[in-house]
Amino acid sequence: MISAQISVLNAAFGSWGYSFQLVAIDRTTNAGWYVMEPGTAAEAQAKAALRQGTADDLNIYSANPGQGLLGWATFPWSYASDPKDDGVVVLHSSLPGGSAVPYNLGDTGTHEVGHWMGLLHTFQGGCSKKGDLVSDTPPERSAAFGCPAGRDTCRGGGLDPVKNFMDYTDDACMDHFTAGQDARMDAQFSTYRFGN
């Protein structure tokens, strides 16, 4: 499942010049860490003990958080102020072949790594023109779920980007980033991660 997850990430990011290599797997049994949630002592303890590398090293933590969470990530600009917190947490059953149907093809990982690379949700800011700070993603009033065809929540802005990795649609629906998102990832990675 871990190898399949790396393959999913490379398929999503590869055409934009990014690739991921599995360097190490650390299997740790800790019941408290396994159910960590964002901002909790369990998350801080797990990451302090397990995180490896520097700003440009992606650490992914597989867990079983509550509250229906599929995952979360830190943003590149947060690294300097709290390097031990850096990384991505995903629901263990969202990895390819897991049981979190329809979120079990690995694109929870893709979505969260998108945040780690500096992307915001496509529905960030609702119908605001600034929204996700990317000019070529149409504005979207709210997150999309499932794979709704023809959804248009912001009149005049184009159809909602329901197939974009940074929406909340089913894994089978998600299939792309945009050139604008690539430019944002490049800028964020160069500024906050590369060589830091």
C-alpha positions in Angstrom: 0.0 0.0 0.0 2.9 2.4 0.8 4.6 1.7 -2.6 1.2 2.1 -4.3 0.8 5.5 -2.5 4.2 6.7 -3.8 3.2 5.6 -7.3 -0.1 7.6 -7.0 1.9 10.7 -5.9 4.3 10.4 -8.7 1.5 10.0 -11.3 -0.2 13.2 -10.0 2.9 15.4 -9.6 5.3 13.8 -12.1 4.1 15.8 -15.2 4.9 19.0 -13.2 8.5 18.0 -12.5 8.1 16.6 -9.0 8.9 13.0 -7.9 8.9 11.2 -4.6 11.1 8.4 -3.5 10.5 6.2 -0.5 13.5 6.6 1.7 12.4 4.8 4.8 9.4 3.3 6.6 9.2 3.5 10.4 6.5 1.3 11.9 5.7 2.5 15.4 3.1 1.0 17.7 1.6 3.8 19.9 -2.2 3.7 20.5 -2.3 7.4 21.4 -0.4 8.6 18.3 -2.4 6.4 16.1 -5.6 8.4 16.8 -3.9 11.8 16.7 -5.9 14.8 15.5 -4.6 18.2 14.3 -3.1 20.4 16.9 -3.1 17.7 19.7 -0.4 16.7 22.0 -0.4 13.2 20.4 0.4 14.8 17.0 3.2 16.9 18.4 4.7 13.9 20.3 4.5 11.6 17.2 6.1 14.1 14.9 8.8 15.2 17.3 9.8 11.5 17.7 9.4 10.4 14.1 10.1 13.3 11.7 13.2 13.0 9.5 15.0 15.4 7.2 14.7 19.0 6.4 12.1 21.3 4.7 12.2 19.5 1.4 11.8 16.0 2.8 8.2 14.9 2.9 7.1 12.9 6.0 3.8 11.1 5.7 2.1 9.7 8.8 -0.5 7.0 8.5 -3.0 7.2 11.4 -6.6 6.7 12.3 -7.9 10.1 13.4 -11.4 10.7 14.6 -13.9 13.3 13.5 -14.2 11.8 10.0 -10.9 13.3 9.0 -9.2 11.9 5.9 -6.0 13.9 6.5 -4.2 17.2 7.0 -1.0 18.8 6.1 1.3 21.7 7.0 2.0 24.5 4.5 5.5 25.4 3.3 5.5 28.8 4.9 5.0 27.2 8.4 8.2 25.2 8.3 10.5 27.9 9.6 8.5 28.6 12.7 7.8 24.9 13.5 9.9 22.4 11.6 9.0 19.5 13.8 5.3 19.8 12.9 6.0 19.6 9.1 4.4 16.8 7.1 1.2 15.1 6.0 -1.1 12.9 8.0 -3.5 10.6 6.2 -6.1 8.1 7.3 -4.5 4.7 7.0 -7.5 3.3 5.1 -7.2 6.0 2.4 -4.1 4.5 0.9 -4.6 2.6 -2.3 -6.5 -0.6 -1.6 -7.7 0.6 1.8 -11.3 0.4 3.1 -12.2 4.1 3.0 -14.3 3.9 -0.1 -14.6 6.2 -2.1 -11.4 7.7 -0.8 -9.2 4.7 -1.1 -7.3 5.2 -4.3 -4.5 7.3 -2.7 -5.7 10.8 -3.6 -6.2 11.9 0.0 -2.4 11.7 -0.1 -2.3 13.6 -3.3 -4.6 16.3 -1.9 -2.6 16.7 1.3 0.7 16.7 -0.4 -0.8 19.5 -2.6 -1.2 21.5 0.6 2.3 20.6 1.7 3.5 22.0 -1.6 1.6 25.3 -1.0 -1.8 24.8 -2.6 -5.1 25.8 -1.1 -8.5 24.3 -1.7 -10.2 25.1 -5.0 -13.1 26.4 -3.0 -11.0 28.7 -0.7 -12.6 32.1 -0.5 -15.8 30.9 -2.2 -16.7 32.9 -5.3 -14.0 35.5 -4.6 -11.7 36.1 -7.6 -8.7 35.6 -5.4 -10.0 32.3 -4.0 -7.2 29.8 -4.0 -4.7 32.4 -5.3 -4.4 30.5 -8.6 -5.8 32.3 -11.7 -6.7 29.2 -13.8 -8.9 27.4 -11.3 -12.5 28.5 -11.6 -14.1 29.9 -8.4 -16.2 27.5 -6.3 -18.6 28.5 -3.6 -18.1 25.3 -1.5 -16.5 21.9 -1.6 -17.8 19.3 -4.0 -18.4 15.7 -3.0 -19.0 12.7 -5.1 -18.3 13.7 -8.7 -21.1 16.1 -9.7 -21.2 16.8 -13.5 -21.9 20.3 -14.6 -21.7 21.9 -11.1 -21.5 25.7 -11.3 -21.7 27.4 -7.9 -20.2 30.7 -9.0 -22.1 32.2 -12.0 -19.8 33.5 -14.7 -16.7 31.9 -13.3 -16.9 28.6 -15.3 -17.8 25.1 -14.1 -16.5 24.1 -10.7 -13.1 22.4 -10.7 -14.6 19.1 -9.3 -11.9 17.0 -11.0 -9.0 19.0 -9.4 -7.0 17.3 -6.7 -7.6 20.2 -4.4 -11.4 19.8 -4.2 -13.1 17.2 -1.9 -14.5 14.9 -4.6 -14.1 11.1 -4.7 -10.7 9.8 -5.5 -12.0 8.3 -8.8 -13.1 11.8 -9.9 -9.8 13.6 -9.1 -7.4 13.7 -12.0 -5.4 16.9 -12.3 -3.6 20.0 -11.2 -3.5 23.1 -13.4 -0.6 25.1 -14.8 -1.4 27.8 -12.3 -1.2 25.4 -9.4 2.1 24.1 -10.7 3.4 27.7 -10.8 2.3 28.2 -7.2 3.9 24.9 -6.1 7.1 25.9 -7.8 7.1 29.3 -6.1 6.2 28.0 -2.7 8.7 25.1 -2.9 11.5 27.3 -4.1 10.8 30.0 -1.4 10.2 27.8 1.7 11.4 24.2 1.1 14.2 23.9 -1.4 17.5 23.8 0.4 16.0 24.8 3.8 
